[in-house]
Structure formats: C-alpha cells, structure tokens
C-alpha cells in the first residue's frame, strides 16, 4: 500500500522538497493512516508536519478522548499539534446550514489559519477511494449534473489527498498489520447523516450483491465526468463570450445566439449568467435554469423570480438576468439577525431589535403588534431579514398547515408591483413574521419553551407609518 501511495503522490506532484504541510487528523483510521504515511514518505521530501485536530463538541467525552489521543500521539513523535474546540451545532444554527456543512467549514478554516501561522505550503486531507465513491453517489442522488459527478480532486490548490486512490479496506488492513492505534467515531454509525446511509448500507450492498469492484468503477466514472466537465466549461466560456453582455448586476444574453446553441450549452450558459449576477452557486437548481430558458419562447416582458433576488426577463432580442429592484431602482439586500442586538434596515427605515429571554419565570407574552415572541430552540436555521423568495411559506395552523407567501399577499390584495419590496423575517424558507400581516404558528411559546426570541420592529418615522407599510397597504 505504501508503494501505491508513493506512486500516486509522485504522479499528482503533491509535494516538493522541504514542504511544510498541515495535516487534518481526527484520530480515526483514515487520518491516522495518513499521518503515519506522511511520517514515512515525508523523509524523501523532507516534509515538516503540523497536525490540526478539531473537536466539534458534539460527542462529549468520546470527542475529548479523541482529542487527547491525537495530542498524545503527536507529542510522542515530536510533531507539532494544534487542538481546536468549536461548538459546531451552534455554528450551524448561526450560519443556517447543516451540522455537516458547519463542521467542514470549521475544519477548513482551522487548516487555513494553521497554514498562515506556520507558512505552510500544503494541506493534507485523509479522503480515500470509498469517500470519493460516496461523494459521487451523494451528488447523484441530490440531482447534480456533470460537474458535481467529477468527485473529489486529488489536488485542489494547496489541498492534497494522498489516500484518494486507496480503498478503506486496504487502510484498515495496513493499520492492523502495522499495529497502529486509532479511534472509532460512533457518529459514523448514526443514520442521521445521509453519507452514513450510503457508506453503511448502499455501497456494501452494491459491493456484495452486484459487483465487488463497484467502488473502483464509480471512481473511474467520476474521472471521466471530470474530463467532460472541463470540456463543457471550456465550450460554455467560449459561447458565453460571443452572446453575453455583462454590466453591474446584469447579464444580457442574445436570443438568436442562445437559440443556436445545443441544449446542454444553453443550460450551462444560463447557469453561468445566473451565477455571475448572484455571485453564488448554491441553491441554483435545474428547475430554475429550465424555467429561465423557457422564456426564450415567451413574449417580451415576461419574467421569473429566482433565488438570491434574481430576475430573468424576456426582452425583445435578449434574455436579461439581473438583480430584482424595488422602487427608485434600489437593490434590496438581506440582513442577518444579531441575537441579541439591533439591525437597521434602511430600505424599511426601521430597526429590528432582538432579545433572548429566559422563560423560567413564565413571563407574559406582549400584545404589542410590533413585538413578537418565538421559541428560540425550535428555530433551526439562521434568522434573516429579507424580501421574499420562491418557496417561502408560513405555518398557519398549529397542526402544521402551510400557506405560501405569494398566496398570502394575493389574499391581502397587496399590489403585484409591491410584493417584491416587502421585508420578511425568515429562517430558511420558513417565514416567522410579515409585520402586521402574519406570524408563523410553528414557533409558539408553550410550557416546554426554555429560551424566547423577542423581536421588536421599531419604525423610525414620527407618525409610525413608514414607506415599508405603504407598500402592502397599496
């Protein structure tokens, strides 16, 4: 196995002489294998290793034991080690993402900071062949296209993955033969995570019942898809340059030029246009791209709304991708709640004041229409002040009945031209509050409530009726 890894490292040009390398080590079999491999092959390159271990503070004593295991191993072998504690669950809630995403963010931030501190050239990660196969299947099941099917890259900027062509079974056999100790993460057996279901059920079944080389075949497919993705990106960039006109927060696509492209290029060009305007890639789905392309065959003036306040509009000779604008041509921004704290929203000429209260004394819920209370522990995603997005909804009954924001605004006879400039208090696509119109039933205070999120909207105009309220009053 060592020879195979050495050949792979050389083929991918992962290291150079005297490289200083940050190594991510959890204490599990994969990362302890990586560390031991680098300790051995590192002599050829005169590598200097800096271990980083992140304790996610999710598994209590077990996580603390792993931290101590990694620290002790590094001290015994004279390797620099930095053990970091991070409340990943709290970070996930603050960021409005999954615990897995937050954990990855924290780890890579820690690796980058260690790089800066010690002037390191590379970051070594313990992804193996099984991880790569799991990633490909995970992206496939989520509906990813060619680019998402290319799997994990062996080298990505300063990040290197020496074990990427090594199967997990080979790693475990190596650890056993070499009598190298490691920790077993109990969360890897939990079915709370989609990846664990693929790891513990899907791949073993396919390997045993369909083809024992299924993992190698999935990874081989990923390599081919990477080549396809590179070619598609190249063709897209060339076509985009001939039919697109870019300006601030806007891309115009020539209709005749777009029509002449193959369907796969039309989709890729539209995706590129949306990403250039939104400055983001996440949450741009196939259904959004297809809806935008359908405007090719619509009459001039037709438009659709997409995530990140993107509007795609059919012009006479172009498809226009731009940021949605409210009155006076202003682009409406999102504002992240500061809990506790105050957030000024200039578009509304209002302040949102956020407080966290203890419900131990069973405090009385206020009747003020400008103040709302919510059970803070029921709110799973980050709280944001923003205008509406496709998919936004209210829970209108305690038993879980829902209503879209669009339907509510229609029922309340809010003028169509004003619906995109009204600010909401949101957690993901679940709307907590649309002031003076609706609040969600999902986060009500009850006898189990421990922490209360108090939200007060303070209009800054003297008469208490600001331009925001006038939008929905018509």
C-alpha positions as CSV (number, residue, x, y, z in Angstrom):
1,X,0.0,0.0,0.0
2,X,2.8,2.4,0.8
3,X,4.4,1.9,-2.6
4,X,1.0,2.6,-4.3
5,X,0.5,5.8,-2.3
6,X,4.1,6.9,-3.1
7,X,3.5,6.4,-6.8
8,X,0.2,8.3,-6.6
9,X,1.8,11.2,-4.7
10,X,4.5,11.5,-7.4
11,X,2.1,11.2,-10.3
12,X,0.0,14.0,-8.8
13,X,3.1,16.2,-7.9
14,X,1.6,16.6,-4.4
15,X,4.9,17.5,-2.6
16,X,8.1,19.3,-3.2
17,X,11.3,19.3,-1.2
18,X,11.0,21.0,2.2
19,X,7.3,21.4,2.0
20,X,5.6,22.5,5.3
21,X,2.3,20.5,5.5
22,X,-0.8,21.0,7.6
23,X,-2.4,17.5,8.3
24,X,-6.0,17.2,9.3
25,X,-6.2,14.4,11.9
26,X,-9.5,13.4,13.6
27,X,-7.9,10.3,15.2
28,X,-9.9,7.9,13.1
29,X,-8.3,5.1,10.9
30,X,-8.1,7.2,7.7
31,X,-6.4,10.3,9.3
32,X,-4.1,8.2,11.5
33,X,-3.1,6.2,8.4
34,X,-2.4,9.5,6.5
35,X,-0.3,10.9,9.3
36,X,1.8,7.7,9.6
37,X,2.2,7.5,5.8
38,X,3.4,11.1,5.7
39,X,5.8,10.4,8.5
40,X,7.4,7.7,6.4
41,X,7.3,9.1,2.9
42,X,8.0,12.5,4.2
43,X,11.6,11.7,4.7
44,X,12.0,11.6,0.9
45,X,10.7,15.2,0.6
46,X,12.0,16.5,4.0
47,X,8.4,17.4,5.0
48,X,7.6,19.4,8.1
49,X,4.2,18.3,9.5
50,X,1.8,20.4,11.5
51,X,-1.2,18.4,12.8
52,X,-4.6,20.1,13.4
53,X,-7.4,18.4,15.3
54,X,-10.9,19.9,15.6
55,X,-13.1,18.8,18.5
56,X,-16.7,19.5,17.3
57,X,-18.0,19.3,20.8
58,X,-20.9,17.0,19.7
59,X,-20.0,13.7,21.2
60,X,-19.0,14.8,24.7
61,X,-16.4,12.6,26.4
62,X,-15.8,10.5,23.3
63,X,-14.7,13.6,21.4
64,X,-12.5,14.7,24.3
65,X,-10.8,11.3,24.4
66,X,-10.0,11.5,20.6
67,X,-8.5,15.0,21.1
68,X,-6.3,13.7,23.9
69,X,-5.3,10.6,21.8
70,X,-4.2,12.8,18.9
71,X,-2.4,15.2,21.2
72,X,-0.5,12.4,22.9
73,X,0.5,10.7,19.7
74,X,1.9,13.9,18.2
75,X,3.8,14.7,21.4
76,X,5.3,11.2,21.5
77,X,6.5,11.6,17.9
78,X,7.7,15.1,18.1
79,X,5.1,16.5,15.7
80,X,3.5,20.0,16.2
81,X,-0.2,19.7,17.1
82,X,-2.9,22.3,17.5
83,X,-6.2,21.0,19.0
84,X,-9.2,23.3,18.5
85,X,-12.6,23.2,20.1
86,X,-15.6,24.5,18.2
87,X,-19.4,24.4,19.1
88,X,-20.4,23.1,15.6
89,X,-24.1,22.8,16.4
90,X,-24.3,26.5,17.5
91,X,-22.2,27.5,14.4
92,X,-24.6,25.5,12.1
93,X,-27.6,27.3,13.6
94,X,-25.9,30.7,13.2
95,X,-24.9,30.0,9.6
96,X,-28.2,28.5,8.7
97,X,-26.7,25.2,7.4
98,X,-26.4,21.5,8.4
99,X,-24.1,20.3,11.2
100,X,-22.0,18.5,8.5
101,X,-21.5,21.7,6.5
102,X,-20.6,23.7,9.6
103,X,-18.1,21.1,10.7
104,X,-16.4,21.2,7.3
105,X,-16.3,25.0,7.3
106,X,-14.7,25.0,10.8
107,X,-12.1,22.4,9.9
108,X,-11.0,24.1,6.7
109,X,-10.9,27.5,8.4
110,X,-8.6,25.9,11.1
111,X,-6.4,24.4,8.4
112,X,-6.0,27.7,6.6
113,X,-5.2,29.6,9.8
114,X,-2.6,27.0,10.7
115,X,-1.1,27.4,7.2
116,X,-0.8,31.2,7.6
117,X,0.7,30.9,11.1
118,X,3.4,28.4,10.1
119,X,3.9,29.5,6.5
120,X,2.8,26.1,5.2
121,X,2.6,25.2,1.5
122,X,0.1,22.2,1.6
123,X,-2.9,20.9,3.5
124,X,-3.2,17.1,3.6
125,X,-6.6,15.6,3.9
126,X,-7.4,11.8,4.5
127,X,-10.1,11.3,1.9
128,X,-9.9,7.8,0.4
129,X,-11.4,5.9,-2.6
130,X,-14.5,5.0,-0.6
131,X,-15.1,8.7,0.3
132,X,-14.8,9.5,-3.4
133,X,-17.4,6.9,-4.4
134,X,-19.7,8.1,-1.6
135,X,-19.4,11.7,-2.7
136,X,-20.3,10.8,-6.3
137,X,-23.4,8.8,-5.2
138,X,-24.4,11.6,-2.8
139,X,-24.2,14.2,-5.6
140,X,-26.1,11.9,-8.0
141,X,-28.9,11.3,-5.5
142,X,-29.2,15.1,-4.9
143,X,-29.5,15.7,-8.7
144,X,-26.1,17.1,-9.5
145,X,-25.0,17.4,-13.2
146,X,-21.7,16.6,-14.8
147,X,-19.6,19.0,-12.7
148,X,-20.9,17.5,-9.5
149,X,-20.2,14.0,-10.7
150,X,-16.5,14.5,-11.0
151,X,-16.0,13.5,-7.4
152,X,-13.1,14.6,-5.1
153,X,-9.9,16.0,-6.7
154,X,-6.5,14.6,-5.7
155,X,-5.0,18.1,-5.8
156,X,-7.1,21.3,-5.4
157,X,-4.9,24.4,-4.9
158,X,-2.9,23.8,-1.8
159,X,-5.1,20.8,-0.6
160,X,-3.7,17.3,-1.3
161,X,-5.3,13.9,-0.8
162,X,-2.6,11.2,-0.8
163,X,-5.0,8.4,0.1
164,X,-7.6,9.1,-2.6
165,X,-6.8,6.0,-4.7
166,X,-6.6,3.7,-1.6
167,X,-9.6,1.7,-0.5
168,X,-10.8,1.9,3.1
169,X,-10.3,-1.9,3.4
170,X,-6.6,-1.5,2.5
171,X,-6.2,1.3,5.1
172,X,-7.8,-0.9,7.8
173,X,-5.6,-3.8,6.8
174,X,-2.5,-1.6,6.9
175,X,-3.4,-0.3,10.4
176,X,-3.8,-3.8,11.6
177,X,-0.6,-5.1,10.2
178,X,1.4,-2.1,11.5
179,X,-0.3,-2.3,14.9
180,X,-1.2,1.4,14.7
181,X,-3.9,2.6,17.1
182,X,-6.8,4.7,16.1
183,X,-10.2,5.9,17.4
184,X,-13.7,4.8,16.2
185,X,-16.1,7.7,15.7
186,X,-19.6,6.4,16.9
187,X,-21.3,9.1,14.7
188,X,-20.1,7.2,11.6
189,X,-22.7,4.6,12.5
190,X,-25.5,7.0,13.0
191,X,-28.2,7.1,10.3
192,X,-28.8,10.8,11.0
193,X,-26.4,11.6,8.2
194,X,-27.1,10.8,4.5
195,X,-23.5,9.9,3.8
196,X,-23.5,7.3,6.6
197,X,-26.5,5.6,4.9
198,X,-24.6,5.5,1.6
199,X,-21.4,4.3,3.5
200,X,-23.1,1.6,5.7
201,X,-25.9,0.4,3.5
202,X,-25.8,1.4,-0.2
203,X,-22.1,0.7,-1.0
204,X,-21.8,-2.6,1.0
205,X,-25.0,-3.9,-0.7
206,X,-23.8,-3.0,-4.2
207,X,-20.3,-4.4,-3.5
208,X,-21.6,-7.7,-2.2
209,X,-24.7,-8.2,-4.4
210,X,-23.8,-6.6,-7.7
211,X,-20.1,-6.0,-8.3
212,X,-17.2,-6.3,-5.9
213,X,-15.3,-3.7,-7.9
214,X,-18.2,-1.2,-7.7
215,X,-16.2,1.4,-5.8
216,X,-13.4,1.4,-8.4
217,X,-16.0,1.6,-11.2
218,X,-17.7,4.6,-9.6
219,X,-14.4,6.4,-9.2
220,X,-13.4,5.6,-12.8
221,X,-16.8,7.1,-13.9
222,X,-16.0,10.2,-11.8
223,X,-12.6,10.7,-13.6
224,X,-14.4,10.5,-16.9
225,X,-17.0,13.0,-15.8
226,X,-14.2,15.4,-14.7
227,X,-12.9,15.4,-18.3
228,X,-16.4,16.0,-19.6
229,X,-16.9,18.9,-17.1
230,X,-13.6,20.5,-18.2
231,X,-14.6,20.3,-21.8
232,X,-18.1,21.7,-21.1
233,X,-16.7,24.6,-19.1
234,X,-14.4,25.5,-22.0
235,X,-17.2,25.4,-24.5
236,X,-19.5,27.4,-22.3
237,X,-17.0,30.1,-21.7
238,X,-16.4,30.4,-25.5
239,X,-20.1,30.6,-26.3
240,X,-20.8,32.9,-23.4
241,X,-18.2,35.4,-24.6
242,X,-19.9,35.6,-28.0
243,X,-23.6,36.1,-26.9
244,X,-23.4,37.7,-23.5
245,X,-23.1,41.4,-22.5
246,X,-22.1,42.0,-18.9
247,X,-22.6,45.0,-16.7
248,X,-23.1,45.7,-12.9
249,X,-25.5,43.1,-11.5
250,X,-26.8,42.3,-15.0
251,X,-26.1,39.9,-17.9
252,X,-27.9,40.1,-21.3
253,X,-27.9,37.1,-23.5
254,X,-28.5,37.5,-27.2
255,X,-31.6,35.4,-28.0
256,X,-30.7,34.3,-31.5
257,X,-27.2,33.3,-30.4
258,X,-28.6,31.4,-27.4
259,X,-31.1,29.5,-29.7
260,X,-28.3,28.3,-31.9
261,X,-26.5,26.5,-29.0
262,X,-27.0,22.9,-28.2
263,X,-29.4,22.3,-25.3
264,X,-26.7,21.3,-22.9
265,X,-24.8,24.6,-23.7
266,X,-27.9,26.7,-23.3
267,X,-28.3,25.3,-19.8
268,X,-24.6,25.8,-18.9
269,X,-24.7,29.4,-20.3
270,X,-27.8,30.3,-18.3
271,X,-26.3,28.8,-15.2
272,X,-23.1,30.9,-15.7
273,X,-25.2,34.0,-16.2
274,X,-27.2,33.4,-13.0
275,X,-24.0,32.7,-11.0
276,X,-22.3,35.8,-12.3
277,X,-25.2,38.0,-11.2
278,X,-25.9,36.2,-7.9
279,X,-22.2,35.7,-7.1
280,X,-23.2,32.3,-5.7
281,X,-23.6,28.7,-6.9
282,X,-25.5,27.0,-4.1
283,X,-29.3,26.7,-4.5
284,X,-29.3,27.3,-8.3
285,X,-31.2,24.2,-9.4
286,X,-32.1,22.6,-12.7
287,X,-35.7,23.7,-12.3
288,X,-34.5,27.3,-12.1
289,X,-32.4,27.1,-15.2
290,X,-35.2,25.3,-17.2
291,X,-37.7,28.0,-16.1
292,X,-35.4,30.7,-17.3
293,X,-34.8,29.1,-20.6
294,X,-38.5,28.7,-21.3
295,X,-38.6,32.5,-21.5
296,X,-36.9,32.1,-24.9
297,X,-40.3,31.2,-26.4
298,X,-42.4,33.7,-24.4
299,X,-43.4,37.2,-25.4
300,X,-41.4,40.2,-24.5
301,X,-41.8,41.4,-20.9
302,X,-42.4,38.0,-19.3
303,X,-40.1,37.3,-16.3
304,X,-39.5,34.8,-13.5
305,X,-38.0,35.2,-10.0
306,X,-35.1,33.0,-8.8
307,X,-33.2,32.6,-5.5
308,X,-30.9,35.4,-4.4
309,X,-33.4,38.0,-5.7
310,X,-32.5,37.3,-9.3
311,X,-35.0,38.2,-12.1
312,X,-34.8,36.7,-15.6
313,X,-36.7,38.8,-18.1
314,X,-37.6,38.3,-21.8
315,X,-36.5,41.3,-23.8
316,X,-37.1,41.9,-27.5
317,X,-33.8,40.4,-28.6
318,X,-32.2,39.3,-25.3
319,X,-32.8,37.4,-22.1
320,X,-31.9,39.7,-19.2
321,X,-30.6,38.2,-15.9
322,X,-30.5,40.9,-13.2
323,X,-31.0,41.6,-9.5
324,X,-34.6,42.4,-8.6
325,X,-35.1,46.0,-7.9
326,X,-37.6,47.9,-5.8
327,X,-38.8,51.4,-6.0
328,X,-36.3,54.0,-7.1
329,X,-34.1,51.3,-8.6
330,X,-32.6,50.1,-5.3
331,X,-31.3,46.6,-5.0
332,X,-32.8,45.1,-1.8
333,X,-30.3,43.4,0.5
334,X,-30.5,40.6,3.1
335,X,-29.8,41.4,6.7
336,X,-28.6,38.8,9.2
337,X,-30.2,39.0,12.6
338,X,-27.9,39.9,15.5
339,X,-29.2,37.9,18.5
340,X,-29.1,39.7,20.9
341,X,-28.7,43.0,19.1
342,X,-30.2,45.6,16.8
343,X,-30.3,45.6,13.0
344,X,-31.1,48.7,11.0
345,X,-32.8,48.1,7.6
346,X,-32.5,51.3,5.6
347,X,-35.0,50.2,2.9
348,X,-37.7,50.0,5.6
349,X,-36.4,52.9,7.7
350,X,-36.9,50.6,10.7
351,X,-34.9,48.8,13.3
352,X,-35.3,45.2,14.3
353,X,-34.4,44.7,18.0
354,X,-33.6,41.1,19.0
355,X,-33.5,39.8,22.6
356,X,-33.1,36.4,24.2
357,X,-35.3,35.9,27.3
358,X,-35.4,33.1,29.9
359,X,-38.8,31.5,30.1
360,X,-38.2,30.1,33.6
361,X,-40.3,32.8,35.2
362,X,-43.2,32.3,32.7
363,X,-43.1,35.8,31.5
364,X,-46.2,37.3,29.9
365,X,-46.4,37.4,26.1
366,X,-46.8,41.1,24.9
367,X,-49.8,42.2,22.9
368,X,-47.9,44.9,21.0
369,X,-48.3,44.3,17.3
370,X,-44.7,45.5,16.7
371,X,-43.3,42.8,19.1
372,X,-43.4,39.0,18.5
373,X,-42.1,36.2,20.7
374,X,-40.8,32.9,19.4
375,X,-39.5,29.6,20.9
376,X,-35.8,30.1,20.0
377,X,-34.9,26.4,20.3
378,X,-37.5,25.5,17.6
379,X,-35.8,27.7,15.1
380,X,-33.3,25.5,13.2
381,X,-31.8,27.9,10.6
382,X,-30.3,31.4,10.8
383,X,-32.7,34.3,11.2
384,X,-32.6,36.8,8.3
385,X,-34.5,39.9,7.3
386,X,-35.1,39.9,3.6
387,X,-37.6,40.2,0.8
388,X,-39.5,37.2,-0.4
389,X,-38.0,34.2,-2.3
390,X,-39.5,31.4,-4.3
391,X,-40.6,28.7,-1.9
392,X,-41.3,30.9,1.1
393,X,-44.2,29.8,3.3
394,X,-45.9,30.4,6.7
395,X,-47.2,27.7,9.0
396,X,-50.8,28.9,9.6
397,X,-52.1,26.2,11.9
398,X,-50.6,24.5,15.0
399,X,-51.0,21.1,13.3
400,X,-48.7,22.1,10.5
401,X,-50.9,23.6,7.8
402,X,-48.9,25.9,5.5
403,X,-49.6,28.8,3.1
404,X,-47.2,30.3,0.6
405,X,-46.2,33.9,1.0
406,X,-47.4,34.5,-2.6
407,X,-50.9,33.3,-1.7
408,X,-51.0,35.4,1.4
409,X,-50.0,38.6,-0.4
410,X,-52.7,37.9,-3.1
411,X,-55.3,37.3,-0.4
412,X,-54.4,40.5,1.3
413,X,-54.6,42.3,-2.0
414,X,-51.1,43.6,-1.9
415,X,-50.3,45.3,-5.3
416,X,-48.3,43.0,-7.5
417,X,-45.6,45.6,-8.1
418,X,-45.1,46.0,-4.4
419,X,-44.8,42.3,-3.4
420,X,-41.0,42.0,-4.0
421,X,-40.1,45.0,-1.9
422,X,-41.8,43.9,1.4
423,X,-39.3,42.7,4.0
424,X,-39.9,39.4,5.9
425,X,-38.3,37.8,9.0
426,X,-37.2,34.4,7.7
427,X,-35.5,31.2,8.9
428,X,-34.6,29.4,5.6
429,X,-37.8,29.4,3.6
430,X,-40.0,29.4,6.7
431,X,-41.3,32.9,7.4
432,X,-41.5,33.8,11.0
433,X,-43.2,37.2,10.6
434,X,-44.5,39.6,8.0
435,X,-45.3,42.6,10.2
436,X,-49.0,43.4,10.6
437,X,-50.0,40.7,8.2
438,X,-48.9,37.3,9.6
439,X,-46.7,35.4,12.0
440,X,-45.9,31.7,12.0
441,X,-47.6,29.2,14.2
442,X,-44.6,26.9,14.2
443,X,-42.6,28.7,16.9
444,X,-45.2,29.4,19.5
445,X,-44.3,29.7,23.2
446,X,-45.5,26.7,25.3
447,X,-44.8,25.0,28.6
448,X,-41.6,23.4,27.2
449,X,-40.1,26.7,26.0
450,X,-36.7,27.5,27.6
451,X,-35.5,30.4,25.6
452,X,-37.6,33.1,24.0
453,X,-36.6,35.1,21.0
454,X,-38.2,38.6,21.3
455,X,-38.3,40.6,18.1
456,X,-39.4,44.2,18.1
457,X,-39.9,46.3,14.9
458,X,-39.3,50.0,15.5
459,X,-40.4,52.4,12.7
460,X,-38.2,55.4,12.7
461,X,-40.7,57.9,11.2
462,X,-42.6,60.0,13.7
463,X,-46.1,59.0,12.6
464,X,-45.2,55.3,12.9
465,X,-46.2,54.6,9.3
466,X,-43.2,54.3,7.1
467,X,-42.7,53.7,3.4
468,X,-42.5,49.9,4.0
469,X,-46.0,49.8,5.4
470,X,-47.3,51.8,2.5
471,X,-46.1,49.1,0.1
472,X,-48.5,46.5,1.3
473,X,-51.3,48.9,2.0
474,X,-51.3,49.9,-1.7
